[in-house]
Amino acid sequence: MYTIDKPRLVDTSNQPIGRHAISDEKAYRKLQTNLNGLDPQQVEERRKEFGRNALPARTPPTLLDIILHQFKSPLIYILLVACGIALVTGDYKDA
């Protein structure tokens, strides 16, 4: 017969605990905040230290990039060979 033990949380400095497993109060202390969030002064201090909380902007791919990306797939080469065979055999409708 098998028994399933409940997982035990160990709070030691050398063994991290998942963020989902700590209490709200402990998370607030660790992040130096509270239920109401950060004060505007704290926001500015953290922005100076860590920068803005934003992902870097990417330029969208151009039409040429999209077309050239298609040639990374081996299926495109199979279709081009099939098209060539269709043209050689005179089956222009399928080509």
Contact map, one row per residue, 1 for C-alpha under 8 A:
11100000000000000000000000000000000000000000000000000000000000000000000000000000000000000000000
11110000000000000000000000000000000000000000000000000000000000000000000000000000000000000000000
11111000000000000000000000000000000000000000000000000000000000000000000000000000000000000000000
01111100000000000000000000000000000000000000000000000000000000000000000000000000000000000000000
00111110000000000000000000000000000000000000000000000000000000000000000000000000000000000000000
00011111000000000000000000000000000000000000000000000000000000000000000000000000000000000000000
00001111100000000000000000000000000000000000000000000000000000000000000000000000000000000000000
00000111110000000000000000000000000000000000000000000000000000000000000000000000000000000000000
00000011111000001000100000000000000000000000000000000000000000000000000000000000000000000000000
00000001111100101000000000000000000000000000000000000000000000000000000000000000000000000000000
00000000111110111000000000000000000000000000000000000000000000000000000000000000000000000000000
00000000011111110000000000000000000000000000000000000000000000000000000000000000000000000000000
00000000001111110000000000000000000000000000000000000000000000000000000000000000000000000000000
00000000000111110000000000000000000000000000000000000000000000000000000000000000000000000000000
00000000011111111000000000000000000000000000000000000000000000000000000000000000000000000000000
00000000001111111100000000000000000000000000000000000000000000000000000000000000000000000000000
00000000111000111110110000000000000000000000000000000000000000000000000000000000000000000000000
00000000000000011111110000000000000000000000000000000000000000000000000000000000000000000000000
00000000000000001111110000000000000000000000000000000000000000000000000000000000000000000000000
00000000000000000111110000000000000000000000000000000000000000000000000000000000000000000000000
00000000100000001111111000000000000000000000000000000000000000000000000000000000000000000000000
00000000000000001111111101100000000000000000000000000000000000000000000000000000000000000000000
00000000000000000000111111100000000000000000000000000000000000000000000000000000000000000000000
00000000000000000000011111110000000000000000000000000000000000000000000000000000000000000000000
00000000000000000000001111111000000000000000000000000000000000000000000000000000000000000000000
00000000000000000000011111111100000000000000000000000000000000000000000000000000000000000000000
00000000000000000000011111111110000000000000000000000000000000000000000000000000000000000000000
00000000000000000000000111111111111000000000000000000000000000000000000000000000000000000000000
00000000000000000000000011111111110000000000000000000000000000000000000000000000000000000000000
00000000000000000000000001111111000000000000000000000000000000000000000000000000000000000000000
00000000000000000000000000111111100000000000000000000000000000000000000000000000000000000000000
00000000000000000000000000011111110000000000000000000000000000000000000000000000000000000000000
00000000000000000000000000011011111111000000000000000000000000000000000000000000000000000000000
00000000000000000000000000011001111111000000000000000000000000000000000000000000000000000000000
00000000000000000000000000010000111110000000000000000000000000000000000000000000000000000000000
00000000000000000000000000000000111111000000000000000000000000000000000000000000000000000000000
00000000000000000000000000000000111111100000000000000000000000000000000000000000000000000000000
00000000000000000000000000000000110111111110000000000000000000000000000000000000000000000000000
00000000000000000000000000000000000011111110000000000000000000000000000000000000000000000000000
00000000000000000000000000000000000001111111000000000000000000000000000000000000000000000000000
00000000000000000000000000000000000001111111100000000000000000000000000000000000000000000000000
00000000000000000000000000000000000001111111110000000000000000000000000000000000000000000000000
00000000000000000000000000000000000001111111111000000000000000000000000000000000000000000000000
00000000000000000000000000000000000000011111111100000000000000000000000000000000000000000000000
00000000000000000000000000000000000000001111111110000000000000000000000000000000000000000000000
00000000000000000000000000000000000000000111111111100000000000000000000000000000000000000000000
00000000000000000000000000000000000000000011111111110000000000000000000000000000000000000000000
00000000000000000000000000000000000000000001111111100000000000000000000000000000000000000000000
00000000000000000000000000000000000000000000111111100000000000000000000000000000000000000000000
00000000000000000000000000000000000000000000011111110000000000000000000000000000000000000000000
00000000000000000000000000000000000000000000011111111000000000000000000000000000000000000000000
00000000000000000000000000000000000000000000001001111100000000000000000000000000000000000000000
00000000000000000000000000000000000000000000000000111110000000000000000000000000000000000000000
00000000000000000000000000000000000000000000000000011111000000000000000000000000000000000000000
00000000000000000000000000000000000000000000000000001111100000000000000000000000000000000000000
00000000000000000000000000000000000000000000000000000111110000000000000000000000000000000000000
00000000000000000000000000000000000000000000000000000011111000000000000000000000000000000000000
00000000000000000000000000000000000000000000000000000001111100000000000000000000000000000000000
00000000000000000000000000000000000000000000000000000000111110000000000000000000000000000000000
00000000000000000000000000000000000000000000000000000000011111000000000000000000000000000000000
00000000000000000000000000000000000000000000000000000000001111111100000000000000000000000000000
00000000000000000000000000000000000000000000000000000000000111111100000000000000000000000000000
00000000000000000000000000000000000000000000000000000000000011111110000000000000000000000000000
00000000000000000000000000000000000000000000000000000000000011111111000000000000000000000000000
00000000000000000000000000000000000000000000000000000000000011111111100000000000000000000000000
00000000000000000000000000000000000000000000000000000000000011111111110000000000000000000000000
00000000000000000000000000000000000000000000000000000000000000111111111000000000000000000000000
00000000000000000000000000000000000000000000000000000000000000011111111100000000000000000000000
00000000000000000000000000000000000000000000000000000000000000001111111100000000000000000000000
00000000000000000000000000000000000000000000000000000000000000000111111110010000000000000000000
00000000000000000000000000000000000000000000000000000000000000000011111111011000000000000000000
00000000000000000000000000000000000000000000000000000000000000000001111111000000000000000000000
00000000000000000000000000000000000000000000000000000000000000000000011111111000000000000000000
00000000000000000000000000000000000000000000000000000000000000000000001111111100000000000000000
00000000000000000000000000000000000000000000000000000000000000000000000011111110000000000000000
00000000000000000000000000000000000000000000000000000000000000000000011011111111000000000000000
00000000000000000000000000000000000000000000000000000000000000000000001011111111100000000000000
00000000000000000000000000000000000000000000000000000000000000000000000001111111110000000000000
00000000000000000000000000000000000000000000000000000000000000000000000000111111111000000000000
00000000000000000000000000000000000000000000000000000000000000000000000000011111111100000000000
00000000000000000000000000000000000000000000000000000000000000000000000000001111111110000000000
00000000000000000000000000000000000000000000000000000000000000000000000000000111111111000000001
00000000000000000000000000000000000000000000000000000000000000000000000000000011111111100000011
00000000000000000000000000000000000000000000000000000000000000000000000000000001111111110000001
00000000000000000000000000000000000000000000000000000000000000000000000000000000111111111000000
00000000000000000000000000000000000000000000000000000000000000000000000000000000011111111111011
00000000000000000000000000000000000000000000000000000000000000000000000000000000001111111111001
00000000000000000000000000000000000000000000000000000000000000000000000000000000000111111110000
00000000000000000000000000000000000000000000000000000000000000000000000000000000000011111110000
00000000000000000000000000000000000000000000000000000000000000000000000000000000000001111111000
00000000000000000000000000000000000000000000000000000000000000000000000000000000000001111111111
00000000000000000000000000000000000000000000000000000000000000000000000000000000000001100111111
00000000000000000000000000000000000000000000000000000000000000000000000000000000000000000011111
00000000000000000000000000000000000000000000000000000000000000000000000000000000001001000011111
00000000000000000000000000000000000000000000000000000000000000000000000000000000011101100011111
